[in-house]
């Protein structure tokens, strides 16, 4: 009787292993979060996650943060570039500011990747509050 119980338990474990969806692995979900944090490129899968409305709570929260951060960077980059083109005397300072702004965006994404790797909270003071207003 005990042997048949063990066989049934092993059989259930094997069926559970094969019945699982391939994308429900925790490591895969964490890799998806890293993909969201790739500067510029990660914006598109994050936006797709928000558009579909599916995903874990952590994926949705990080997607909101990434979309807000990327749109803020894009807006700043465009405005600083337009200001540099419009003004001859302020062209160089605005271009330097634009490059520093872009470097900051990349460094923030890198810092968020490190925080994800260390399994810490992925929040930014102002950006996360703005991102929480997204659907």
C-alpha positions, 0 to 999 in steps of 0.5 A: 500500500505504501509503495502504491502511494509513493508511485502515485505521488511520483506520478502526480509530480511528473504530471505537474511538471509537464502540465506547467506552462513554460513561461511560469518559471520564476527565473523566466519571469525575472529575466523578463523584468531585466528585459524591461529595464534595458534602456530604450528597448525595454520600453516596448515589452513593458508597454505591451504588458500594460496594454494586454493587462496581463502579468504579475503585480511586479511586472505591471508595477515595473512596466509602469515605472519603465514606461514613465521613465522612458517617456520622460527621457524621450520628452526631455531629449526632444525638448533639449534637442529642439532648444539646441537647434533653436538657439545658437548661443545656448546650443552647446550647453543644451547639447551637453545637458542632453547628453548628461540627461541621457547618461542619467537615464541609462545609469538609472536603468542600470541601477534598477537592474542591480536592485532587481538582481539584489531582489530589492524594491524597484521604486523611484521617488517621483517617477513611481508616483507618476507611474502608479497613475497609469492603467 
